Structure formats: C-alpha cells, structure tokens
Amino acid sequence: MKKNIVNYYYRHQENIKNFFWRALQIGGKQGSLLVLTLFSSKILSVENFGNFSYYFSIILLCSMVSDFGISTAMGKFFAEYRYKERSKLNSIFISSVYILIGFFLTIGLCVYFLNTLYFKSKLILILIPLVFLIPFSSILDGIFRGLEQFKQLSRIVIFSSLFSFPLILCLIYFFRSEGLAYGYGFFYSCLSLFSLIYYIRGSGESGKFKPKWDTSKKLIIYSFYLGLASVSYFLFSRFSIIYLGYLGELKLVGFLEIIWRFESLFLLPFFILGHILAPKMTFLWCSGEKSKLHLKFKRNWKYSVISSLITSTLFFFFSYFLLNVLFKEFMVENSLQMIFLISIIFIIKAYAVLIDFCFIIPTGYGNLMAPIYTSVAFANIFLMYILNSFWGSTGVIFSILISHVAMVIVLHTKFYSIISR
C-alpha cells in the first residue's frame, strides 16, 4: 500500500505540487473574499448588505464585459507560445493591456452616465475602477497559469492579502458600505501591482513589449468567443442577484450572495485541477496526440461526476449549518429548499468547470461555448421571469438549474463528438 502511494506520488509529482500551490493561491484569494463577505454581512445591516451585493453584481457583469475572455485566452496562448515562440509572449501581454484599456474606457463611461441618470449611487462610482482592476489581475493570473508558475502566483496572492487586509477591515468597520467598496478596490490594486512587478522582472527572454498584429488578431478573435461565453454564463448563474435586487428583494440577495461565496469555496478543487492540467492538454493538442487526449477526457469525466456528487453533499450540509448558526438574519422562508436546489446546481457546475477549463478551452474549442452559452443565457432570463411569476424566488433558482442542465448536455456532447473522430 505504502509503495503504491509513493509510486503514485512520483508519477504525478509535478501535478501534485502544482495543485498544492494553485490551491494555496486560489484558496488565499477566495478565502480573502469570503472573509470580506462574512465580515461585512455582520457589520452592515441586512438591507445595506443586500444593496451592496446588488451594485457589486452589476460591476462584476461590467468587469466581465471589459475582460471579454482576454484573461482566459491568455492562459491558453501563453501555454502554447511558451513551446512555439517564446519571444512573442510580451507582445501578447501588451496587446491584451491595450484591448482591456479600450474596453474599460468605453464601459466605465457607460456605467458613469447610467449611474448619473438612473442609479444615482456613490457606491457605483467607487466601484467603477474594478471594471479595469478585476480583469487586469485576471490577465496576469492567466499568464502565470499558462507558464505553470503556480508557486510564484500563490506567493503574490498571499502577500497581497496579508498586505491589504488590515486596512480593508478597518475601512469596512468605520465606513460601512463605502469602506467595503474602497476595500475591494485596494485589494485588486495590490494584487494587480504585485503580479505586474513579478511578471516584468521575469520577462527578459519573452521579447519586446510591442504589440504585433498577427498575435493581436488571434487573441481578439479567440477572446471574443470566450468573452461572449463568460458574459452569457453570468446571465444564467449570477443574473438572479441583479433581477432580485431590481425587484427589491434585498434580504434574499444577501442570502444568495453568502451561499454563492460558500459555493465558490467548494468549487475551488475543480477550478484548480482544471487550471493545472490545462497547459498539458494544450501541449497534447498541439502535438497531435488526439487519442491520448480522448482517453484523458473519458477518465476525467468519470472522476468529475463522482467527486462533484460527494462535494455537493458536503456543500449542502455546510451551507445550511453555517447559515443557521451564524447568519440567521439572512434566512428566508424557503431557505432549505433553495439550498437543496443550489446544491444540485453545484453538481453540474463542478463537473462543467473541470471539463471546460481542462479540455474545451485549452484545445482551442472555446468558440463552441459562445453560441451555446448565449442562447441559454437569453432563455434563462425569459424563464426566470416566467417561473418567478408562478413560484417566486424558488422559480428563479429553478430557471438557473434548467439552464445549467441544458448548457452541459449541448456543449459537452458537441465537444466529445469532435475529439472522438
């Protein structure tokens, strides 16, 4: 038994080490954001916390539009070009920055004028810089993923969290909602700055920081498909917060925000495994080893289904227990039923996250996601409106469940038929 464990470790030594460092990095980041959410939910009133979650979800949607798939594409391009043409890496990076700045200026101005005309909220104005900072930090995250520098990335995130958190907690305590908004801005500023410094220091052999049209064109085209998919995914996973906030259900918005922070914590192993295996799948695809990729897909498919079922059960009991013990003020009338439905959605999400990030995106088939996600997203908005009129908030969660099932069946069946040829 001991010998088998030792042999397994040496066969998968690199993946295990990468998993550990990636877990430390994502766990540090998501853990920090979870602490912010839980701390602020105790400091702020239920209505103020729900109100902040509503505005923050709008800014998250805008940051996804500003990113528009660039950060995810960077992981794929850096994994590919590090083997083929390393001298083009800095060119790809600076191209992504120029594209992001263009998106940010356009979307930032739109949000500013929309706030002036409709929302009239100071919180929106404070949160606008996140439309640039969140995708910029994600671009740098994608670069380190593509280069498989998980250890360095984890150090950056941990240092950023330790450096920024004492001030952020003080801001929340003394300035409430506005302090939380400033705190998010400070955290992502630190994360972006430290990541950028570390990347520039180690980019000596990666060419000049000068955009080239051929690589920029490829990045824009592939990012477009991924961006459309990301924004569409938001519309059938997190749009419910905006919809319920619009209806004035601020307590329910707070309840869902806490639940989805717990969910993001339990999804971490699936994200991490997908991220550390992605560069290797890119290498297999670029090397023409399609049969080996097909075999790995079938193996991971089985493991992901089994592990998502187990993790979903843990998520259900953990969420229900913590909400009952620590966050009773956010419990709604049908809390148990809603947590159960979200746990079922979790099974589909966990499975989809691993397959999407490990196989579909790294092999260059992210373009499959855009039309499928977009169709499902608009169907979800319509379905959410219909089911809410019949079953209230439970109907909103049902619409998310139906959308996820439809998305996984169509997308993964299509991808499997391609790699099976």
Helices and strands as residue ranges (DSSP letters): H 2-11, H 13-43, H 46-67, H 70-84, G 86-88, H 89-114, I 115-119, H 122-127, H 130-146, H 150-201, H 213-235, H 239-246, H 250-286, H 290-326, G 328-330, H 335-355, I 356-360, G 366-368, H 369-391, H 393-419
